[in-house]
Amino acid sequence: MMTHFHFSTREELLSYNSKRASINDFTGVELEDDSTTFAQAVDCCTSLAELKQSPSDYVIIGIPEDIGVRANLGRAGAAETWDAFLSAFLNLQHHSDNDANRFCVLGHVILNDLMDECQSLNVNNHKERIQLSEAVQIIDQRVSTIVKEIKDLGKLPVVIGGGHNNCYPILKAFNGIDVINIDAHTDLRVANGRHSGNGFSHALEHGYLRNYFMIGLQENYLSKSMREILHDDLRLSYTAYQYDYTNIAEDVQLAIDHIDSTNYGLEIDMDVVANFPSSAQSPIGFSIERLRKTVKEILEVSDEMPRYIHICEAAPIYGYPNQIGKALANFVNDLP
């Protein structure tokens, strides 16, 4: 039973619809136009049985949490990304050149109970940091359950929001897959406890992750032990961020050559974008357009579409929600 997943209703999706009244209508009832938005046109399923019958290719789910980020000593805020994404995505225009029917907005993992329990925990207190880590393990179970259900139905999960800790339960659901991660960081910290910095370490240790390629890695943050791991483990490879180098096709080809492009997941950590509101925001990094072009190149040259797409670590409270929402909405809507 999906006891920890909320299926979005059409009424909920429509609540995100921006309604612009006609300037000539003093009652405020007549709308300025009657265009069809994604809120009206995306598929909406209230059960897995309905999802099985859905013609949609992409199943969008949210993970409204930042417990994993906090357990990794990062800035909270990623829990708000799902709502910011919906506000922008559901107001996109549906028409023959921008078909909303390829998407199903399924809903979000229920995590408000854990968020409430962890709200007052202080990560600088060792015992309380352990409590945060233990909560991440519960999140792992809830996320893995829904992703596996979507995967088993032959759909492509598009996972929005939360920390990068959620790569681990996603990979667990696929039980042996390669990954391309566009990220400033490896997230290969020691697999002790659970937090947003060691999801890939745990996945490698348990055999859920096979080959792993990172694009945009900022080498100045790599410790000596991390450099040794990247050098010695043949499953791992990367291209480094260089401010004066923009050969996107070459970066992507190196990634494709390292992984099995018929069976891989695509991870996008918004920390990779310069000045983007995120849990580890930095003035150094990719532009939004460079990131979009990188994703486009990956999708065009890989043998198959990724088995899943995960966009994480954005944090609206450090910018403004529409900034986050529009960026992520465009990333998702770029999908063919």
TAKAHU-V911564 format. One record per pair of residues at least 24 apart in sequence whose ideal C-beta (glycine too) atoms are under 8 Angstrom apart, sorted by the first residue. I is the first residue (numbers start at 1). J is the second residue. D is the distance in whole Angstrom. If there is no record, write none. Layout:
BEGIN
I_J_D ; I_J_D
END
This chain:
BEGIN
2_48_7 ; 2_145_7 ; 2_146_7 ; 2_149_7 ; 4_109_6 ; 4_110_5 ; 4_111_8 ; 4_142_4 ; 4_145_7 ; 5_61_8 ; 5_107_6 ; 5_108_7 ; 5_109_6 ; 5_110_6 ; 5_142_7 ; 5_145_8 ; 5_146_5 ; 6_107_5 ; 6_108_6 ; 6_109_8 ; 6_110_5 ; 7_45_7 ; 7_46_5 ; 7_47_7 ; 7_106_6 ; 7_107_4 ; 8_44_6 ; 8_105_5 ; 8_106_7 ; 8_107_4 ; 8_108_8 ; 9_44_7 ; 9_46_6 ; 10_44_5 ; 13_39_5 ; 13_42_7 ; 13_44_6 ; 13_86_8 ; 13_90_6 ; 13_105_6 ; 14_39_5 ; 14_40_7 ; 16_86_5 ; 16_87_5 ; 16_90_4 ; 16_91_7 ; 17_90_7 ; 17_91_7 ; 18_91_5 ; 35_93_6 ; 36_93_7 ; 36_94_5 ; 36_95_7 ; 36_100_8 ; 37_90_6 ; 37_91_5 ; 37_92_7 ; 37_93_6 ; 37_94_6 ; 37_100_8 ; 38_89_6 ; 38_90_5 ; 38_91_7 ; 38_92_5 ; 38_93_8 ; 38_94_6 ; 38_100_4 ; 38_103_7 ; 39_90_4 ; 39_91_7 ; 40_94_7 ; 41_94_4 ; 41_100_4 ; 41_101_6 ; 42_90_7 ; 42_100_5 ; 42_101_7 ; 42_103_5 ; 42_104_7 ; 42_105_5 ; 43_101_7 ; 43_103_7 ; 43_104_4 ; 43_105_8 ; 44_104_7 ; 44_105_7 ; 45_104_6 ; 45_106_6 ; 48_149_6 ; 48_153_7 ; 51_104_7 ; 51_106_7 ; 51_150_7 ; 51_153_6 ; 51_155_7 ; 52_153_5 ; 54_104_5 ; 54_155_8 ; 55_101_7 ; 56_101_7 ; 56_102_6 ; 56_103_6 ; 56_104_4 ; 56_155_7 ; 57_102_5 ; 57_103_8 ; 57_155_7 ; 57_156_6 ; 58_102_6 ; 58_103_5 ; 58_104_7 ; 58_155_7 ; 58_156_5 ; 58_158_5 ; 58_332_8 ; 58_335_6 ; 59_104_5 ; 59_106_5 ; 59_150_5 ; 59_155_5 ; 59_156_7 ; 59_157_5 ; 59_158_7 ; 60_89_8 ; 60_103_6 ; 60_104_7 ; 60_105_5 ; 60_106_6 ; 60_158_5 ; 60_160_6 ; 60_332_7 ; 61_106_5 ; 61_107_6 ; 61_108_6 ; 61_109_7 ; 61_146_6 ; 61_147_8 ; 61_150_7 ; 61_157_6 ; 61_158_7 ; 61_159_6 ; 61_160_7 ; 62_86_8 ; 62_107_7 ; 62_108_4 ; 62_109_7 ; 62_159_8 ; 62_160_5 ; 62_161_5 ; 62_162_8 ; 63_108_7 ; 63_109_5 ; 63_111_7 ; 63_139_8 ; 63_143_6 ; 63_159_6 ; 63_160_7 ; 63_161_5 ; 63_162_4 ; 63_166_5 ; 64_108_6 ; 64_109_7 ; 64_111_6 ; 64_112_8 ; 64_115_8 ; 64_161_6 ; 64_162_7 ; 65_109_8 ; 65_111_5 ; 65_114_7 ; 65_115_6 ; 65_139_6 ; 65_161_8 ; 65_162_5 ; 65_163_7 ; 66_162_7 ; 66_163_6 ; 66_279_7 ; 66_315_7 ; 67_111_8 ; 67_114_6 ; 67_115_7 ; 67_118_5 ; 67_132_6 ; 67_135_5 ; 67_136_6 ; 67_139_7 ; 67_163_7 ; 67_165_8 ; 68_136_5 ; 68_139_7 ; 68_162_7 ; 68_163_4 ; 68_164_7 ; 68_165_3 ; 68_166_7 ; 68_194_7 ; 68_195_5 ; 68_196_4 ; 68_199_8 ; 69_163_4 ; 69_164_8 ; 69_165_8 ; 69_195_8 ; 69_196_5 ; 69_279_5 ; 69_313_7 ; 70_118_7 ; 70_121_8 ; 70_123_5 ; 70_132_6 ; 71_123_7 ; 71_129_6 ; 71_132_4 ; 71_133_5 ; 71_135_8 ; 71_136_6 ; 71_165_8 ; 71_193_7 ; 71_194_7 ; 71_195_4 ; 71_196_7 ; 72_163_7 ; 72_165_8 ; 72_189_8 ; 72_195_4 ; 72_196_4 ; 72_197_4 ; 72_198_8 ; 73_123_6 ; 74_163_7 ; 74_196_6 ; 74_279_4 ; 74_280_6 ; 75_279_5 ; 75_280_7 ; 75_281_8 ; 75_315_6 ; 75_318_7 ; 76_279_8 ; 76_315_8 ; 77_277_8 ; 77_279_7 ; 77_315_3 ; 77_316_7 ; 77_317_4 ; 77_318_6 ; 78_161_6 ; 78_162_5 ; 78_163_5 ; 78_278_8 ; 78_279_6 ; 78_312_7 ; 78_313_6 ; 78_314_6 ; 78_315_5 ; 79_111_8 ; 79_115_6 ; 79_161_7 ; 79_162_7 ; 80_315_7 ; 80_316_5 ; 80_317_6 ; 80_321_7 ; 81_160_6 ; 81_161_4 ; 81_162_7 ; 81_314_5 ; 81_315_7 ; 81_316_6 ; 81_324_6 ; 81_328_7 ; 82_108_6 ; 82_160_6 ; 82_161_4 ; 83_321_8 ; 84_314_8 ; 84_316_5 ; 84_321_4 ; 84_322_7 ; 84_324_4 ; 84_325_4 ; 84_328_8 ; 85_160_5 ; 85_161_7 ; 85_324_7 ; 85_325_5 ; 85_328_5 ; 85_329_6 ; 85_332_8 ; 86_325_8 ; 87_321_7 ; 87_322_7 ; 87_325_5 ; 88_322_6 ; 88_325_3 ; 88_326_5 ; 88_328_7 ; 88_329_4 ; 89_325_7 ; 89_328_7 ; 89_329_4 ; 89_332_6 ; 89_333_7 ; 92_329_6 ; 92_333_6 ; 98_333_7 ; 102_335_7 ; 103_158_8 ; 103_332_8 ; 104_155_8 ; 106_150_7 ; 108_161_8 ; 109_139_8 ; 109_142_5 ; 109_143_6 ; 109_146_6 ; 110_142_7 ; 111_139_6 ; 111_142_7 ; 114_138_6 ; 114_139_7 ; 130_193_7 ; 132_195_7 ; 133_193_4 ; 133_194_5 ; 133_195_6 ; 134_194_8 ; 136_165_5 ; 136_193_8 ; 136_194_4 ; 136_195_6 ; 137_194_5 ; 139_165_7 ; 139_166_7 ; 139_169_7 ; 140_165_8 ; 140_168_6 ; 140_169_4 ; 140_172_7 ; 140_194_7 ; 141_169_7 ; 142_169_8 ; 143_169_4 ; 143_170_7 ; 143_173_8 ; 144_169_4 ; 144_170_7 ; 144_172_5 ; 144_173_5 ; 145_173_8 ; 147_173_4 ; 147_174_8 ; 147_308_7 ; 148_173_4 ; 151_307_7 ; 151_308_7 ; 156_305_6 ; 156_306_7 ; 156_307_7 ; 156_308_6 ; 156_309_7 ; 157_308_5 ; 157_309_7 ; 158_308_7 ; 158_309_5 ; 158_311_8 ; 158_332_6 ; 158_335_8 ; 159_308_7 ; 159_309_7 ; 159_310_5 ; 159_311_7 ; 159_312_8 ; 160_311_6 ; 160_328_6 ; 160_332_8 ; 161_311_8 ; 161_312_7 ; 161_314_7 ; 162_312_6 ; 163_195_8 ; 163_196_4 ; 163_279_7 ; 163_312_6 ; 163_313_6 ; 164_196_5 ; 164_197_8 ; 164_199_6 ; 164_267_8 ; 164_269_6 ; 164_312_5 ; 164_313_6 ; 165_194_6 ; 165_195_6 ; 165_196_4 ; 165_198_8 ; 165_199_5 ; 166_199_7 ; 166_310_7 ; 166_312_6 ; 167_199_4 ; 167_200_6 ; 167_203_7 ; 167_267_6 ; 167_310_6 ; 167_312_8 ; 168_194_7 ; 168_199_4 ; 168_200_8 ; 168_202_5 ; 168_203_5 ; 168_208_7 ; 170_265_7 ; 170_308_6 ; 170_310_6 ; 171_199_8 ; 171_200_8 ; 171_203_4 ; 171_208_4 ; 171_209_5 ; 171_265_7 ; 172_203_7 ; 172_206_7 ; 172_208_5 ; 174_208_7 ; 174_265_7 ; 174_307_6 ; 174_308_7 ; 175_207_8 ; 175_208_6 ; 176_207_6 ; 176_208_6 ; 176_210_6 ; 177_208_7 ; 177_209_7 ; 177_210_7 ; 177_263_6 ; 177_264_6 ; 177_265_6 ; 177_307_6 ; 178_209_8 ; 178_210_5 ; 178_211_4 ; 178_212_7 ; 178_213_8 ; 178_259_4 ; 178_260_5 ; 178_263_6 ; 178_264_4 ; 178_265_7 ; 179_209_6 ; 179_211_8 ; 179_212_5 ; 179_213_7 ; 179_259_7 ; 179_264_6 ; 179_265_5 ; 179_266_8 ; 179_267_6 ; 180_213_5 ; 180_214_8 ; 180_215_7 ; 180_255_5 ; 180_259_6 ; 180_264_6 ; 180_265_8 ; 180_266_6 ; 180_267_7 ; 180_298_6 ; 180_306_8 ; 181_212_7 ; 181_213_7 ; 181_214_5 ; 181_215_7 ; 181_267_4 ; 181_269_7 ; 182_214_8 ; 182_215_5 ; 182_216_6 ; 182_266_8 ; 182_267_7 ; 182_268_5 ; 182_269_7 ; 182_272_5 ; 182_286_8 ; 182_291_7 ; 182_294_6 ; 182_295_7 ; 183_214_6 ; 183_215_8 ; 183_216_6 ; 183_217_7 ; 183_267_7 ; 183_268_8 ; 183_269_4 ; 183_271_7 ; 183_272_5 ; 184_216_6 ; 184_217_7 ; 184_218_5 ; 184_221_7 ; 184_241_7 ; 184_269_7 ; 184_271_5 ; 184_272_5 ; 184_280_7 ; 184_282_7 ; 184_284_8 ; 184_285_6 ; 185_217_7 ; 185_218_7 ; 185_221_6 ; 185_269_7 ; 185_271_7 ; 185_280_7 ; 186_214_6 ; 186_217_7 ; 186_222_7 ; 186_226_6 ; 186_230_7 ; 186_238_8 ; 187_269_8 ; 188_226_7 ; 188_229_6 ; 188_230_8 ; 188_236_8 ; 196_279_7 ; 196_313_7 ; 204_235_7 ; 209_235_8 ; 210_235_7 ; 210_260_8 ; 211_235_5 ; 211_236_8 ; 211_258_6 ; 211_259_5 ; 211_260_7 ; 212_236_5 ; 212_237_8 ; 212_259_8 ; 213_237_5 ; 213_238_6 ; 213_254_7 ; 213_255_4 ; 213_258_5 ; 213_259_6 ; 214_238_4 ; 214_239_7 ; 215_239_5 ; 215_251_5 ; 215_252_7 ; 215_255_6 ; 215_294_6 ; 216_240_8 ; 216_241_5 ; 216_272_5 ; 216_285_7 ; 216_286_6 ; 216_294_8 ; 217_241_6 ; 218_282_8 ; 218_284_7 ; 218_285_7 ; 241_272_8 ; 241_284_7 ; 241_285_7 ; 241_286_7 ; 243_284_7 ; 246_290_7 ; 248_290_7 ; 248_293_5 ; 248_294_5 ; 248_297_5 ; 249_297_6 ; 249_301_8 ; 251_294_7 ; 252_294_6 ; 252_297_4 ; 252_298_5 ; 252_301_6 ; 253_301_7 ; 255_298_7 ; 256_298_8 ; 256_301_6 ; 256_302_6 ; 261_301_8 ; 261_302_4 ; 261_303_4 ; 261_304_7 ; 262_302_8 ; 262_303_5 ; 262_304_5 ; 263_304_7 ; 263_307_6 ; 264_302_7 ; 264_306_6 ; 264_307_7 ; 265_306_5 ; 265_307_6 ; 265_308_5 ; 265_309_7 ; 265_310_7 ; 266_295_7 ; 266_298_6 ; 266_306_4 ; 266_308_7 ; 266_309_5 ; 266_310_7 ; 267_310_5 ; 267_312_7 ; 268_295_7 ; 268_309_7 ; 268_310_7 ; 268_311_5 ; 268_312_7 ; 268_331_7 ; 269_312_6 ; 269_313_5 ; 270_311_7 ; 270_312_7 ; 270_313_5 ; 270_314_4 ; 270_327_8 ; 271_313_5 ; 276_314_7 ; 276_319_7 ; 276_327_7 ; 277_314_7 ; 277_315_5 ; 277_316_6 ; 277_317_7 ; 277_318_4 ; 277_319_3 ; 277_323_7 ; 277_324_6 ; 278_313_5 ; 278_314_5 ; 278_315_5 ; 278_318_7 ; 279_313_5 ; 279_315_5 ; 280_313_7 ; 281_315_8 ; 281_318_6 ; 288_327_6 ; 291_331_8 ; 292_330_7 ; 292_331_7 ; 292_334_6 ; 295_331_7 ; 295_334_7 ; 296_334_7 ; 299_335_8 ; 299_336_7 ; 309_335_8
END
